[in-house]
Every structure is written in structure tokens, then in C-alpha cells.
Amino acid sequence: METILSLDEEHDQYIWLQMGWQKYHRVHGVTLHLRLHEDKIWIEQDWTENGIATDLLKAGVANEDIVLGFRHPERRSLSKFAVA
């Protein structure tokens, strides 16, 4: 397995990919996709063990500056994070 980081600072997008083989099964997937949009951190995909939002909060990022982009817009208000 390879871990690939794609850091696109020009477009403020950051992607962590896993790719390779697990026995006879091809793996190619996004572990984490973050982007900076409208002065907020959008978490578009997060398959990390504890969730990147937890790490962002521990680092001092405010709840209202984090958007769970992987959640449907109507359901975002049910979380403690920004709606958009």
C-alpha cells in the first residue's frame, strides 16, 4: 500500500489517498479530503480513525469554522459544527 498526499495550495485542497493491493483486491481510495472554502475548513471525506475534526478542535480551530461537507446540508445543523 502507498500513501499519497496531494497538496494543492493554489486551490486550497488537500487529499490523502491510499492505493495499492491487498492480496488480490485493488485499493484506491480517499482517506481524507479537506478544502478551504469561504473562510472555513470543509471536511469532504474523512476515514481517519478518530476523525480530523477532533484534531482540528484540539488544535484550537473553532466549531463554527469547520463544515462537515460529507453530511447532507439539511443534516449539518444536527452537529456542533458550521452549517456552511
PDB file of N, CA, C and O in Angstrom:
ATOM      1  N   MET A   1       0.847  -1.187   0.000  1.00  0.00           N
ATOM      2  CA  MET A   1       0.000   0.000   0.000  1.00  0.00           C
ATOM      3  C   MET A   1       0.883   1.237   0.000  1.00  0.00           C
ATOM      4  O   MET A   1       1.928   1.285   0.648  1.00  0.00           O
ATOM      5  N   GLU A   2       0.433   2.226  -0.740  1.00  0.00           N
ATOM      6  CA  GLU A   2       1.111   3.517  -0.775  1.00  0.00           C
ATOM      7  C   GLU A   2       0.186   4.578  -0.208  1.00  0.00           C
ATOM      8  O   GLU A   2      -1.025   4.551  -0.426  1.00  0.00           O
ATOM      9  N   THR A   3       0.774   5.505   0.520  1.00  0.00           N
ATOM     10  CA  THR A   3       0.058   6.683   0.982  1.00  0.00           C
ATOM     11  C   THR A   3       0.513   7.836   0.119  1.00  0.00           C
ATOM     12  O   THR A   3       1.709   8.090  -0.021  1.00  0.00           O
ATOM     13  N   ILE A   4      -0.451   8.537  -0.461  1.00  0.00           N
ATOM     14  CA  ILE A   4      -0.135   9.651  -1.346  1.00  0.00           C
ATOM     15  C   ILE A   4      -0.831  10.890  -0.824  1.00  0.00           C
ATOM     16  O   ILE A   4      -2.037  10.881  -0.577  1.00  0.00           O
ATOM     17  N   LEU A   5      -0.067  11.951  -0.658  1.00  0.00           N
ATOM     18  CA  LEU A   5      -0.626  13.234  -0.251  1.00  0.00           C
ATOM     19  C   LEU A   5      -0.629  14.157  -1.459  1.00  0.00           C
ATOM     20  O   LEU A   5       0.391  14.325  -2.128  1.00  0.00           O
ATOM     21  N   SER A   6      -1.769  14.746  -1.731  1.00  0.00           N
ATOM     22  CA  SER A   6      -1.894  15.710  -2.815  1.00  0.00           C
ATOM     23  C   SER A   6      -2.245  17.049  -2.165  1.00  0.00           C
ATOM     24  O   SER A   6      -3.356  17.246  -1.672  1.00  0.00           O
ATOM     25  N   LEU A   7      -1.281  17.956  -2.176  1.00  0.00           N
ATOM     26  CA  LEU A   7      -1.439  19.248  -1.521  1.00  0.00           C
ATOM     27  C   LEU A   7      -1.528  20.328  -2.591  1.00  0.00           C
ATOM     28  O   LEU A   7      -0.512  20.734  -3.156  1.00  0.00           O
ATOM     29  N   ASP A   8      -2.717  20.784  -2.865  1.00  0.00           N
ATOM     30  CA  ASP A   8      -2.950  21.790  -3.894  1.00  0.00           C
ATOM     31  C   ASP A   8      -3.208  23.125  -3.205  1.00  0.00           C
ATOM     32  O   ASP A   8      -4.353  23.501  -2.956  1.00  0.00           O
ATOM     33  N   GLU A   9      -2.128  23.828  -2.903  1.00  0.00           N
ATOM     34  CA  GLU A   9      -2.253  25.094  -2.190  1.00  0.00           C
ATOM     35  C   GLU A   9      -2.856  26.193  -3.065  1.00  0.00           C
ATOM     36  O   GLU A   9      -3.446  27.141  -2.546  1.00  0.00           O
ATOM     37  N   GLU A  10      -2.714  26.077  -4.373  1.00  0.00           N
ATOM     38  CA  GLU A  10      -3.302  27.073  -5.268  1.00  0.00           C
ATOM     39  C   GLU A  10      -4.825  27.078  -5.170  1.00  0.00           C
ATOM     40  O   GLU A  10      -5.453  28.135  -5.228  1.00  0.00           O
ATOM     41  N   HIS A  11      -5.418  25.880  -5.020  1.00  0.00           N
ATOM     42  CA  HIS A  11      -6.868  25.752  -4.931  1.00  0.00           C
ATOM     43  C   HIS A  11      -7.340  25.406  -3.518  1.00  0.00           C
ATOM     44  O   HIS A  11      -8.525  25.144  -3.307  1.00  0.00           O
ATOM     45  N   ASP A  12      -6.428  25.403  -2.558  1.00  0.00           N
ATOM     46  CA  ASP A  12      -6.740  25.108  -1.152  1.00  0.00           C
ATOM     47  C   ASP A  12      -7.461  23.776  -0.980  1.00  0.00           C
ATOM     48  O   ASP A  12      -8.485  23.698  -0.302  1.00  0.00           O
ATOM     49  N   GLN A  13      -6.909  22.716  -1.608  1.00  0.00           N
ATOM     50  CA  GLN A  13      -7.457  21.371  -1.482  1.00  0.00           C
ATOM     51  C   GLN A  13      -6.342  20.432  -1.047  1.00  0.00           C
ATOM     52  O   GLN A  13      -5.217  20.517  -1.540  1.00  0.00           O
ATOM     53  N   TYR A  14      -6.662  19.538  -0.123  1.00  0.00           N
ATOM     54  CA  TYR A  14      -5.667  18.638   0.451  1.00  0.00           C
ATOM     55  C   TYR A  14      -6.270  17.241   0.522  1.00  0.00           C
ATOM     56  O   TYR A  14      -7.303  17.031   1.158  1.00  0.00           O
ATOM     57  N   ILE A  15      -5.619  16.291  -0.134  1.00  0.00           N
ATOM     58  CA  ILE A  15      -6.158  14.933  -0.247  1.00  0.00           C
ATOM     59  C   ILE A  15      -5.104  13.921   0.184  1.00  0.00           C
ATOM     60  O   ILE A  15      -3.931  14.020  -0.179  1.00  0.00           O
ATOM     61  N   TRP A  16      -5.552  12.950   0.964  1.00  0.00           N
ATOM     62  CA  TRP A  16      -4.724  11.838   1.407  1.00  0.00           C
ATOM     63  C   TRP A  16      -5.338  10.583   0.799  1.00  0.00           C
ATOM     64  O   TRP A  16      -6.475  10.225   1.106  1.00  0.00           O
ATOM     65  N   LEU A  17      -4.570   9.915  -0.074  1.00  0.00           N
ATOM     66  CA  LEU A  17      -5.035   8.713  -0.774  1.00  0.00           C
ATOM     67  C   LEU A  17      -4.282   7.482  -0.297  1.00  0.00           C
ATOM     68  O   LEU A  17      -3.127   7.556   0.125  1.00  0.00           O
ATOM     69  N   GLN A  18      -4.952   6.372  -0.374  1.00  0.00           N
ATOM     70  CA  GLN A  18      -4.323   5.072  -0.168  1.00  0.00           C
ATOM     71  C   GLN A  18      -4.508   4.302  -1.476  1.00  0.00           C
ATOM     72  O   GLN A  18      -5.612   4.238  -2.018  1.00  0.00           O
ATOM     73  N   MET A  19      -3.430   3.728  -1.968  1.00  0.00           N
ATOM     74  CA  MET A  19      -3.585   2.905  -3.161  1.00  0.00           C
ATOM     75  C   MET A  19      -2.569   1.780  -3.157  1.00  0.00           C
ATOM     76  O   MET A  19      -1.486   1.883  -2.582  1.00  0.00           O
ATOM     77  N   GLY A  20      -2.953   0.717  -3.813  1.00  0.00           N
ATOM     78  CA  GLY A  20      -2.105  -0.462  -3.878  1.00  0.00           C
ATOM     79  C   GLY A  20      -2.964  -1.707  -3.925  1.00  0.00           C
ATOM     80  O   GLY A  20      -4.086  -1.695  -4.433  1.00  0.00           O
ATOM     81  N   TRP A  21      -2.415  -2.779  -3.384  1.00  0.00           N
ATOM     82  CA  TRP A  21      -3.107  -4.069  -3.423  1.00  0.00           C
ATOM     83  C   TRP A  21      -3.179  -4.669  -2.029  1.00  0.00           C
ATOM     84  O   TRP A  21      -2.215  -4.616  -1.266  1.00  0.00           O
ATOM     85  N   GLN A  22      -4.319  -5.236  -1.711  1.00  0.00           N
ATOM     86  CA  GLN A  22      -4.485  -6.061  -0.523  1.00  0.00           C
ATOM     87  C   GLN A  22      -4.837  -7.447  -1.047  1.00  0.00           C
ATOM     88  O   GLN A  22      -5.977  -7.731  -1.415  1.00  0.00           O
ATOM     89  N   LYS A  23      -3.818  -8.297  -1.066  1.00  0.00           N
ATOM     90  CA  LYS A  23      -3.902  -9.610  -1.708  1.00  0.00           C
ATOM     91  C   LYS A  23      -4.293  -9.414  -3.165  1.00  0.00           C
ATOM     92  O   LYS A  23      -3.496  -8.884  -3.938  1.00  0.00           O
ATOM     93  N   TYR A  24      -5.497  -9.825  -3.567  1.00  0.00           N
ATOM     94  CA  TYR A  24      -5.918  -9.726  -4.967  1.00  0.00           C
ATOM     95  C   TYR A  24      -6.908  -8.582  -5.198  1.00  0.00           C
ATOM     96  O   TYR A  24      -7.502  -8.475  -6.270  1.00  0.00           O
ATOM     97  N   HIS A  25      -7.076  -7.749  -4.207  1.00  0.00           N
ATOM     98  CA  HIS A  25      -8.054  -6.659  -4.280  1.00  0.00           C
ATOM     99  C   HIS A  25      -7.335  -5.322  -4.443  1.00  0.00           C
ATOM    100  O   HIS A  25      -6.464  -4.974  -3.646  1.00  0.00           O
ATOM    101  N   ARG A  26      -7.704  -4.583  -5.478  1.00  0.00           N
ATOM    102  CA  ARG A  26      -7.130  -3.265  -5.741  1.00  0.00           C
ATOM    103  C   ARG A  26      -7.755  -2.246  -4.797  1.00  0.00           C
ATOM    104  O   ARG A  26      -8.976  -2.181  -4.655  1.00  0.00           O
ATOM    105  N   VAL A  27      -6.910  -1.461  -4.159  1.00  0.00           N
ATOM    106  CA  VAL A  27      -7.362  -0.404  -3.265  1.00  0.00           C
ATOM    107  C   VAL A  27      -6.935   0.924  -3.866  1.00  0.00           C
ATOM    108  O   VAL A  27      -5.763   1.131  -4.181  1.00  0.00           O
ATOM    109  N   HIS A  28      -7.886   1.807  -4.019  1.00  0.00           N
ATOM    110  CA  HIS A  28      -7.611   3.165  -4.481  1.00  0.00           C
ATOM    111  C   HIS A  28      -8.708   4.033  -3.900  1.00  0.00           C
ATOM    112  O   HIS A  28      -9.812   4.093  -4.441  1.00  0.00           O
ATOM    113  N   GLY A  29      -8.411   4.699  -2.809  1.00  0.00           N
ATOM    114  CA  GLY A  29      -9.465   5.466  -2.166  1.00  0.00           C
ATOM    115  C   GLY A  29      -8.952   6.668  -1.415  1.00  0.00           C
ATOM    116  O   GLY A  29      -7.780   6.758  -1.053  1.00  0.00           O
ATOM    117  N   VAL A  30      -9.862   7.582  -1.195  1.00  0.00           N
ATOM    118  CA  VAL A  30      -9.567   8.813  -0.461  1.00  0.00           C
ATOM    119  C   VAL A  30      -9.760   8.542   1.026  1.00  0.00           C
ATOM    120  O   VAL A  30     -10.843   8.158   1.467  1.00  0.00           O
ATOM    121  N   THR A  31      -8.696   8.746   1.787  1.00  0.00           N
ATOM    122  CA  THR A  31      -8.786   8.638   3.239  1.00  0.00           C
ATOM    123  C   THR A  31      -9.261   9.954   3.830  1.00  0.00           C
ATOM    124  O   THR A  31     -10.072   9.974   4.755  1.00  0.00           O
ATOM    125  N   LEU A  32      -8.750  11.053   3.290  1.00  0.00           N
ATOM    126  CA  LEU A  32      -9.099  12.370   3.821  1.00  0.00           C
ATOM    127  C   LEU A  32      -9.075  13.396   2.701  1.00  0.00           C
ATOM    128  O   LEU A  32      -8.147  13.426   1.893  1.00  0.00           O
ATOM    129  N   HIS A  33     -10.096  14.233   2.657  1.00  0.00           N
ATOM    130  CA  HIS A  33     -10.145  15.327   1.689  1.00  0.00           C
ATOM    131  C   HIS A  33     -10.607  16.575   2.433  1.00  0.00           C
ATOM    132  O   HIS A  33     -11.736  16.640   2.920  1.00  0.00           O
ATOM    133  N   LEU A  34      -9.726  17.557   2.514  1.00  0.00           N
ATOM    134  CA  LEU A  34     -10.039  18.845   3.134  1.00  0.00           C
ATOM    135  C   LEU A  34      -9.936  19.930   2.089  1.00  0.00           C
ATOM    136  O   LEU A  34      -9.140  19.836   1.155  1.00  0.00           O
ATOM    137  N   ARG A  35     -10.741  20.957   2.251  1.00  0.00           N
ATOM    138  CA  ARG A  35     -10.568  22.133   1.408  1.00  0.00           C
ATOM    139  C   ARG A  35     -10.930  23.372   2.207  1.00  0.00           C
ATOM    140  O   ARG A  35     -11.769  23.332   3.107  1.00  0.00           O
ATOM    141  N   LEU A  36     -10.288  24.456   1.861  1.00  0.00           N
ATOM    142  CA  LEU A  36     -10.593  25.740   2.475  1.00  0.00           C
ATOM    143  C   LEU A  36     -11.535  26.463   1.525  1.00  0.00           C
ATOM    144  O   LEU A  36     -11.217  26.679   0.355  1.00  0.00           O
ATOM    145  N   HIS A  37     -12.706  26.834   2.049  1.00  0.00           N
ATOM    146  CA  HIS A  37     -13.728  27.447   1.210  1.00  0.00           C
ATOM    147  C   HIS A  37     -14.523  28.430   2.051  1.00  0.00           C
ATOM    148  O   HIS A  37     -15.041  28.073   3.109  1.00  0.00           O
ATOM    149  N   GLU A  38     -14.618  29.664   1.582  1.00  0.00           N
ATOM    150  CA  GLU A  38     -15.372  30.715   2.265  1.00  0.00           C
ATOM    151  C   GLU A  38     -14.959  30.845   3.733  1.00  0.00           C
ATOM    152  O   GLU A  38     -15.801  30.923   4.627  1.00  0.00           O
ATOM    153  N   ASP A  39     -13.641  30.866   3.959  1.00  0.00           N
ATOM    154  CA  ASP A  39     -13.046  31.055   5.295  1.00  0.00           C
ATOM    155  C   ASP A  39     -13.378  29.947   6.288  1.00  0.00           C
ATOM    156  O   ASP A  39     -13.335  30.163   7.500  1.00  0.00           O
ATOM    157  N   LYS A  40     -13.708  28.767   5.781  1.00  0.00           N
ATOM    158  CA  LYS A  40     -13.981  27.624   6.651  1.00  0.00           C
ATOM    159  C   LYS A  40     -13.206  26.405   6.151  1.00  0.00           C
ATOM    160  O   LYS A  40     -12.819  26.333   4.985  1.00  0.00           O
ATOM    161  N   ILE A  41     -12.991  25.465   7.044  1.00  0.00           N
ATOM    162  CA  ILE A  41     -12.374  24.188   6.684  1.00  0.00           C
ATOM    163  C   ILE A  41     -13.497  23.209   6.392  1.00  0.00           C
ATOM    164  O   ILE A  41     -14.274  22.854   7.278  1.00  0.00           O
ATOM    165  N   TRP A  42     -13.574  22.783   5.153  1.00  0.00           N
ATOM    166  CA  TRP A  42     -14.588  21.817   4.739  1.00  0.00           C
ATOM    167  C   TRP A  42     -13.975  20.423   4.758  1.00  0.00           C
ATOM    168  O   TRP A  42     -12.975  20.171   4.086  1.00  0.00           O
ATOM    169  N   ILE A  43     -14.565  19.532   5.517  1.00  0.00           N
ATOM    170  CA  ILE A  43     -14.149  18.134   5.548  1.00  0.00           C
ATOM    171  C   ILE A  43     -15.054  17.404   4.562  1.00  0.00           C
ATOM    172  O   ILE A  43     -16.215  17.126   4.862  1.00  0.00           O
ATOM    173  N   GLU A  44     -14.516  17.097   3.389  1.00  0.00           N
ATOM    174  CA  GLU A  44     -15.301  16.482   2.322  1.00  0.00           C
ATOM    175  C   GLU A  44     -15.343  14.958   2.426  1.00  0.00           C
ATOM    176  O   GLU A  44     -16.301  14.322   1.986  1.00  0.00           O
ATOM    177  N   GLN A  45     -14.300  14.385   3.008  1.00  0.00           N
ATOM    178  CA  GLN A  45     -14.215  12.926   3.196  1.00  0.00           C
ATOM    179  C   GLN A  45     -13.298  12.703   4.383  1.00  0.00           C
ATOM    180  O   GLN A  45     -12.263  13.357   4.504  1.00  0.00           O
ATOM    181  N   ASP A  46     -13.672  11.787   5.254  1.00  0.00           N
ATOM    182  CA  ASP A  46     -12.826  11.519   6.421  1.00  0.00           C
ATOM    183  C   ASP A  46     -13.002  10.077   6.871  1.00  0.00           C
ATOM    184  O   ASP A  46     -14.015   9.707   7.465  1.00  0.00           O
ATOM    185  N   TRP A  47     -11.989   9.274   6.571  1.00  0.00           N
ATOM    186  CA  TRP A  47     -11.965   7.881   7.007  1.00  0.00           C
ATOM    187  C   TRP A  47     -10.827   7.651   7.994  1.00  0.00           C
ATOM    188  O   TRP A  47     -10.331   6.532   8.125  1.00  0.00           O
ATOM    189  N   THR A  48     -10.412   8.714   8.692  1.00  0.00           N
ATOM    190  CA  THR A  48      -9.371   8.564   9.709  1.00  0.00           C
ATOM    191  C   THR A  48      -9.987   7.942  10.959  1.00  0.00           C
ATOM    192  O   THR A  48     -11.201   7.989  11.154  1.00  0.00           O
ATOM    193  N   GLU A  49      -9.155   7.373  11.783  1.00  0.00           N
ATOM    194  CA  GLU A  49      -9.637   6.612  12.933  1.00  0.00           C
ATOM    195  C   GLU A  49     -10.489   7.447  13.896  1.00  0.00           C
ATOM    196  O   GLU A  49     -11.579   7.024  14.281  1.00  0.00           O
ATOM    197  N   ASN A  50     -10.002   8.619  14.283  1.00  0.00           N
ATOM    198  CA  ASN A  50     -10.713   9.442  15.257  1.00  0.00           C
ATOM    199  C   ASN A  50     -11.445  10.632  14.640  1.00  0.00           C
ATOM    200  O   ASN A  50     -12.158  11.349  15.341  1.00  0.00           O
ATOM    201  N   GLY A  51     -11.277  10.844  13.357  1.00  0.00           N
ATOM    202  CA  GLY A  51     -11.893  11.986  12.699  1.00  0.00           C
ATOM    203  C   GLY A  51     -11.010  13.218  12.796  1.00  0.00           C
ATOM    204  O   GLY A  51     -10.567  13.593  13.882  1.00  0.00           O
ATOM    205  N   ILE A  52     -10.759  13.837  11.669  1.00  0.00           N
ATOM    206  CA  ILE A  52      -9.881  15.002  11.629  1.00  0.00           C
ATOM    207  C   ILE A  52     -10.489  16.181  12.385  1.00  0.00           C
ATOM    208  O   ILE A  52      -9.749  17.029  12.882  1.00  0.00           O
ATOM    209  N   ALA A  53     -11.810  16.257  12.485  1.00  0.00           N
ATOM    210  CA  ALA A  53     -12.452  17.347  13.224  1.00  0.00           C
ATOM    211  C   ALA A  53     -11.980  17.364  14.672  1.00  0.00           C
ATOM    212  O   ALA A  53     -11.777  18.435  15.243  1.00  0.00           O
ATOM    213  N   THR A  54     -11.806  16.198  15.265  1.00  0.00           N
ATOM    214  CA  THR A  54     -11.308  16.109  16.637  1.00  0.00           C
ATOM    215  C   THR A  54      -9.931  16.742  16.754  1.00  0.00           C
ATOM    216  O   THR A  54      -9.662  17.491  17.694  1.00  0.00           O
ATOM    217  N   ASP A  55      -9.062  16.440  15.802  1.00  0.00           N
ATOM    218  CA  ASP A  55      -7.717  17.023  15.814  1.00  0.00           C
ATOM    219  C   ASP A  55      -7.754  18.526  15.587  1.00  0.00           C
ATOM    220  O   ASP A  55      -6.994  19.270  16.206  1.00  0.00           O
ATOM    221  N   LEU A  56      -8.637  18.975  14.700  1.00  0.00           N
ATOM    222  CA  LEU A  56      -8.755  20.411  14.449  1.00  0.00           C
ATOM    223  C   LEU A  56      -9.225  21.146  15.705  1.00  0.00           C
ATOM    224  O   LEU A  56      -8.710  22.216  16.028  1.00  0.00           O
ATOM    225  N   LEU A  57     -10.193  20.578  16.405  1.00  0.00           N
ATOM    226  CA  LEU A  57     -10.674  21.196  17.643  1.00  0.00           C
ATOM    227  C   LEU A  57      -9.566  21.249  18.695  1.00  0.00           C
ATOM    228  O   LEU A  57      -9.402  22.265  19.371  1.00  0.00           O
ATOM    229  N   LYS A  58      -8.811  20.168  18.836  1.00  0.00           N
ATOM    230  CA  LYS A  58      -7.692  20.146  19.788  1.00  0.00           C
ATOM    231  C   LYS A  58      -6.625  21.175  19.427  1.00  0.00           C
ATOM    232  O   LYS A  58      -5.932  21.688  20.305  1.00  0.00           O
ATOM    233  N   ALA A  59      -6.493  21.478  18.126  1.00  0.00           N
ATOM    234  CA  ALA A  59      -5.504  22.461  17.664  1.00  0.00           C
ATOM    235  C   ALA A  59      -6.018  23.896  17.811  1.00  0.00           C
ATOM    236  O   ALA A  59      -5.300  24.847  17.504  1.00  0.00           O
ATOM    237  N   GLY A  60      -7.253  24.052  18.278  1.00  0.00           N
ATOM    238  CA  GLY A  60      -7.782  25.390  18.525  1.00  0.00           C
ATOM    239  C   GLY A  60      -8.692  25.949  17.458  1.00  0.00           C
ATOM    240  O   GLY A  60      -9.088  27.111  17.541  1.00  0.00           O
ATOM    241  N   VAL A  61      -9.037  25.155  16.453  1.00  0.00           N
ATOM    242  CA  VAL A  61      -9.976  25.616  15.423  1.00  0.00           C
ATOM    243  C   VAL A  61     -11.378  25.602  16.035  1.00  0.00           C
ATOM    244  O   VAL A  61     -11.782  24.619  16.657  1.00  0.00           O
ATOM    245  N   ALA A  62     -12.103  26.681  15.856  1.00  0.00           N
ATOM    246  CA  ALA A  62     -13.453  26.797  16.423  1.00  0.00           C
ATOM    247  C   ALA A  62     -14.451  25.935  15.653  1.00  0.00           C
ATOM    248  O   ALA A  62     -14.314  25.734  14.446  1.00  0.00           O
ATOM    249  N   ASN A  63     -15.457  25.431  16.367  1.00  0.00           N
ATOM    250  CA  ASN A  63     -16.509  24.607  15.748  1.00  0.00           C
ATOM    251  C   ASN A  63     -17.128  25.297  14.544  1.00  0.00           C
ATOM    252  O   ASN A  63     -17.386  24.664  13.521  1.00  0.00           O
ATOM    253  N   GLU A  64     -17.362  26.590  14.668  1.00  0.00           N
ATOM    254  CA  GLU A  64     -18.045  27.322  13.597  1.00  0.00           C
ATOM    255  C   GLU A  64     -17.169  27.540  12.364  1.00  0.00           C
ATOM    256  O   GLU A  64     -17.636  28.074  11.357  1.00  0.00           O
ATOM    257  N   ASP A  65     -15.902  27.129  12.439  1.00  0.00           N
ATOM    258  CA  ASP A  65     -15.000  27.223  11.288  1.00  0.00           C
ATOM    259  C   ASP A  65     -14.804  25.888  10.575  1.00  0.00           C
ATOM    260  O   ASP A  65     -13.991  25.784   9.657  1.00  0.00           O
ATOM    261  N   ILE A  66     -15.551  24.869  11.000  1.00  0.00           N
ATOM    262  CA  ILE A  66     -15.447  23.525  10.422  1.00  0.00           C
ATOM    263  C   ILE A  66     -16.804  23.139   9.839  1.00  0.00           C
ATOM    264  O   ILE A  66     -17.827  23.233  10.516  1.00  0.00           O
ATOM    265  N   VAL A  67     -16.804  22.708   8.586  1.00  0.00           N
ATOM    266  CA  VAL A  67     -18.032  22.241   7.936  1.00  0.00           C
ATOM    267  C   VAL A  67     -17.855  20.762   7.592  1.00  0.00           C
ATOM    268  O   VAL A  67     -16.861  20.372   6.980  1.00  0.00           O
ATOM    269  N   LEU A  68     -18.818  19.957   7.986  1.00  0.00           N
ATOM    270  CA  LEU A  68     -18.798  18.543   7.631  1.00  0.00           C
ATOM    271  C   LEU A  68     -19.447  18.399   6.262  1.00  0.00           C
ATOM    272  O   LEU A  68     -20.635  18.099   6.148  1.00  0.00           O
ATOM    273  N   GLY A  69     -18.644  18.619   5.229  1.00  0.00           N
ATOM    274  CA  GLY A  69     -19.140  18.622   3.862  1.00  0.00           C
ATOM    275  C   GLY A  69     -19.679  17.282   3.403  1.00  0.00           C
ATOM    276  O   GLY A  69     -20.450  17.223   2.445  1.00  0.00           O
ATOM    277  N   PHE A  70     -19.289  16.203   4.069  1.00  0.00           N
ATOM    278  CA  PHE A  70     -19.767  14.872   3.689  1.00  0.00           C
ATOM    279  C   PHE A  70     -21.190  14.612   4.191  1.00  0.00           C
ATOM    280  O   PHE A  70     -21.807  13.614   3.819  1.00  0.00           O
ATOM    281  N   ARG A  71     -21.708  15.506   5.032  1.00  0.00           N
ATOM    282  CA  ARG A  71     -23.086  15.369   5.510  1.00  0.00           C
ATOM    283  C   ARG A  71     -24.025  16.170   4.623  1.00  0.00           C
ATOM    284  O   ARG A  71     -23.661  17.235   4.124  1.00  0.00           O
ATOM    285  N   HIS A  72     -25.216  15.664   4.430  1.00  0.00           N
ATOM    286  CA  HIS A  72     -26.222  16.380   3.643  1.00  0.00           C
ATOM    287  C   HIS A  72     -26.457  17.752   4.291  1.00  0.00           C
ATOM    288  O   HIS A  72     -26.499  17.850   5.518  1.00  0.00           O
ATOM    289  N   PRO A  73     -26.610  18.808   3.485  1.00  0.00           N
ATOM    290  CA  PRO A  73     -26.792  20.152   4.037  1.00  0.00           C
ATOM    291  C   PRO A  73     -27.924  20.268   5.067  1.00  0.00           C
ATOM    292  O   PRO A  73     -27.802  21.028   6.027  1.00  0.00           O
ATOM    293  N   GLU A  74     -29.004  19.538   4.883  1.00  0.00           N
ATOM    294  CA  GLU A  74     -30.118  19.600   5.833  1.00  0.00           C
ATOM    295  C   GLU A  74     -29.788  18.943   7.172  1.00  0.00           C
ATOM    296  O   GLU A  74     -30.441  19.224   8.176  1.00  0.00           O
ATOM    297  N   ARG A  75     -28.791  18.081   7.193  1.00  0.00           N
ATOM    298  CA  ARG A  75     -28.443  17.362   8.426  1.00  0.00           C
ATOM    299  C   ARG A  75     -27.278  18.011   9.172  1.00  0.00           C
ATOM    300  O   ARG A  75     -26.991  17.646  10.312  1.00  0.00           O
ATOM    301  N   ARG A  76     -26.613  18.958   8.540  1.00  0.00           N
ATOM    302  CA  ARG A  76     -25.462  19.600   9.188  1.00  0.00           C
ATOM    303  C   ARG A  76     -25.850  20.341  10.455  1.00  0.00           C
ATOM    304  O   ARG A  76     -25.054  20.424  11.390  1.00  0.00           O
ATOM    305  N   SER A  77     -27.043  20.873  10.499  1.00  0.00           N
ATOM    306  CA  SER A  77     -27.476  21.623  11.685  1.00  0.00           C
ATOM    307  C   SER A  77     -27.611  20.737  12.912  1.00  0.00           C
ATOM    308  O   SER A  77     -27.710  21.248  14.028  1.00  0.00           O
ATOM    309  N   LEU A  78     -27.617  19.424  12.733  1.00  0.00           N
ATOM    310  CA  LEU A  78     -27.713  18.489  13.857  1.00  0.00           C
ATOM    311  C   LEU A  78     -26.375  18.274  14.550  1.00  0.00           C
ATOM    312  O   LEU A  78     -26.313  17.654  15.612  1.00  0.00           O
ATOM    313  N   SER A  79     -25.290  18.792  13.944  1.00  0.00           N
ATOM    314  CA  SER A  79     -23.965  18.642  14.540  1.00  0.00           C
ATOM    315  C   SER A  79     -23.588  19.932  15.260  1.00  0.00           C
ATOM    316  O   SER A  79     -24.303  20.932  15.193  1.00  0.00           O
ATOM    317  N   LYS A  80     -22.462  19.888  15.941  1.00  0.00           N
ATOM    318  CA  LYS A  80     -21.971  21.084  16.649  1.00  0.00           C
ATOM    319  C   LYS A  80     -21.085  21.949  15.752  1.00  0.00           C
ATOM    320  O   LYS A  80     -20.445  22.888  16.227  1.00  0.00           O
ATOM    321  N   PHE A  81     -21.048  21.634  14.467  1.00  0.00           N
ATOM    322  CA  PHE A  81     -20.185  22.344  13.536  1.00  0.00           C
ATOM    323  C   PHE A  81     -20.989  23.298  12.655  1.00  0.00           C
ATOM    324  O   PHE A  81     -22.218  23.331  12.706  1.00  0.00           O
ATOM    325  N   ALA A  82     -20.263  24.075  11.842  1.00  0.00           N
ATOM    326  CA  ALA A  82     -20.895  25.054  10.956  1.00  0.00           C
ATOM    327  C   ALA A  82     -21.788  24.366   9.940  1.00  0.00           C
ATOM    328  O   ALA A  82     -21.531  23.232   9.537  1.00  0.00           O
ATOM    329  N   VAL A  83     -22.839  25.061   9.529  1.00  0.00           N
ATOM    330  CA  VAL A  83     -23.757  24.541   8.527  1.00  0.00           C
ATOM    331  C   VAL A  83     -23.152  24.708   7.147  1.00  0.00           C
ATOM    332  O   VAL A  83     -23.280  23.817   6.306  1.00  0.00           O
ATOM    333  N   ALA A  84     -22.496  25.834   6.897  1.00  0.00           N
ATOM    334  CA  ALA A  84     -21.794  26.108   5.637  1.00  0.00           C
ATOM    335  C   ALA A  84     -21.032  27.405   5.762  1.00  0.00           C
ATOM    336  O   ALA A  84     -20.369  27.826   4.814  1.00  0.00           O
TER     337      ALA A  84
END
